[in-house]
Amino acid sequence: MNLAQFLLIGIVLFLVWSYFSRVRSGASDRLFLIGFGIVMIIIILQPSLATDVANSLGIGRGADLLLYLFSLFVVFCLILIYQKLRALDRTNTQIVRALGIMTARQPKMPLDHDDSAERDS
C-alpha cells in the first residue's frame, strides 16, 4: 500500500466516522454510507477493479464510472438535505402557528361614535 492509498483510506474512514458521530439518520442512510465507504476502500486498494467494472458495464474508463457514481451520491445527498429542510420548514410552521395562537389578543373594538348624523342623511 502506498502513501496515497493510506491517506485516502484514512480520509474515507474519518468521513464515515464523523457522519456516524454527528448525524442522526435512518438505518437505510447508514447502510448506504457503510456500503459506499466499503466500495471506496476497495477501489482505493484495487484501482484496476474500477476499470474492470466499468468495462463490464459498457463504460470506457474506471474514472468515468467513479464520476457517475459520485454524481449519484451528490444527488442522493441533495435529496436528503431537501427532505430535512422540508421537515424543518413544517416544524417551524407548526411552532409559529402554536405561538401565534398562544399569544393572540382580542382585537380592540372601535370606539363608538354617534351614528345619528349618518342615519339622518
URHUPE-V567578 format. One record per pair of residues at least 24 apart in sequence whose ideal C-beta (glycine too) atoms are under 7 Angstrom apart, sorted by the first residue. I is the first residue (numbers start at 1). J is the second residue. Records with the same first field share a line. If there is no record, write none. Layout:
# URHUPE-V567578
I = J ; J
This chain:
# URHUPE-V567578
5 = 44 ; 45
8 = 44
9 = 41 ; 44
12 = 37 ; 40 ; 41
29 = 80
36 = 73
